[in-house]
């Protein structure tokens, strides 16, 4: 809500920086009109069940103060909760986009609570060691490590490659790399699924004509068949051996019936 008021340049009505003009000031009607407008904005964001308790507030500033006193809390418990949630986040069954979005939401909330005050003594203007840049880079590396640690095991090789880069990429660059790899894998899976379906249909048709073997199904690169002798599903060196005179070669998704 405070950010929304800032977008309208009305934060001063709740933080006390825009004070009420004197009773004989020509600016009083304009101030009153703006204050009532801000008051209405705040009230409209309150849930109906408790809205009536704030209808007697005489100004936007008094309304804002009353809400903060009743429901405001110190940053400590909230910061603890956010960092605990951040520690427990892992990719699981989420996509790279969904996983990164969960992390970023917590990072943004934490950054909002851990705001560093601006230097008021002027020392930073004379600093030549780039200490502020180093602090920001350290925070970026910490986010990168957190992001990589929560990835699934299938990204182990890519995780090692990213950590081996010199200089190490920032979190946004690492996210971009992983998202591209995930997109390529999804496209390959779609293409492979289409090829497998076509190959399985052709194999069933030809095997049915030969009468020597019956194709029951295919899972990934393994083909399950039924012969006159026994049911068998084996994989050795990329070739499925069924029985004498019948060979199924899965890498090419083709077969030879001798």
QUIDA-V485175 format. One record per pair of residues at least 24 apart in sequence whose ideal C-beta (glycine too) atoms are under 10 Angstrom apart, sorted by the first residue. I is the first residue (numbers start at 1). J is the second residue. If there is no record, write none. Layout:
# QUIDA-V485175
I/J  I/J
This chain:
# QUIDA-V485175
1/41  1/42  1/45  1/46  1/64  1/67  2/64  3/112  4/41  4/42  4/45  5/38  5/41  5/42  5/60  5/64  8/34  8/37  8/38  8/41  9/34  10/34  10/35  10/37  10/38  10/41  10/60  11/38  11/64  12/38  12/60  12/61  13/37  13/38  13/39  13/41  13/42  13/59  13/60  13/61  13/63  13/64  14/38  14/39  14/41  14/42  14/59  14/60  14/61  14/62  14/63  14/64  14/65  14/67  14/68  15/61  15/64  15/65  16/61  16/64  16/65  17/61  18/60  18/61  19/61  20/59  20/61  31/59  32/59  34/60  35/59  35/60  35/61  35/63  36/60  38/63  38/64  39/63  39/64  42/67  75/110  75/112  75/113  75/114  75/115  76/113  78/109  78/110  78/113  79/109  79/110  79/113  79/114  81/106  81/109  82/106  82/107  82/108  82/109  82/110  82/112  82/113  82/114  83/109  83/110  83/113  85/109  85/110  86/110  86/143  86/146  86/150  87/146  87/149  87/150  88/150  89/146  89/147  89/149  89/150  90/149  90/150  90/151  90/152  91/147  91/150  91/151  91/152  91/153  91/154  91/155  91/178  92/150  92/152  93/152  94/150  94/152  95/179  95/182  95/183  95/186  96/147  96/151  96/152  96/155  96/175  96/176  96/177  96/178  96/179  96/180  96/181  96/182  96/183  97/175  97/178  97/179  97/182  97/183  99/147  99/150  99/151  99/152  99/175  99/178  100/147  100/150  100/171  100/172  100/174  100/175  100/178  100/179  102/150  103/143  103/146  103/147  103/150  103/171  103/175  104/143  104/147  104/171  104/172  104/175  106/146  107/139  107/142  107/143  107/146  107/147  107/171  111/139  114/139  136/170  137/167  137/168  137/170  139/171  140/168  140/169  140/170  140/171  140/172  141/168  141/169  141/170  141/171  142/171  143/170  143/171  143/172  143/174  144/168  144/169  144/170  144/171  144/172  144/173  144/174  144/175  145/171  146/171  147/171  147/174  147/175  147/178  148/174  148/178  151/178  154/182  154/185  155/181  155/182  158/182  192/220  192/221  192/253  195/253  196/220  196/221  196/223  196/250  196/253  198/253  199/223  199/250  199/252  199/253  199/254  199/255  200/253  202/253  202/254  202/255  203/248  203/253  203/254  203/255  203/257  206/254  206/255  206/257  207/246  207/248  207/255  207/257  209/257  210/246  210/255  210/257  210/258  211/257  212/242  212/243  212/245  212/246  212/257  212/258  213/242  213/243  213/245  213/246  213/247  213/248  213/255  213/257  215/242  215/248  215/255  218/248  218/250  218/253  220/250  221/250  221/251  221/253  222/248  222/250  223/248  223/249  223/250  223/253  223/255  225/255
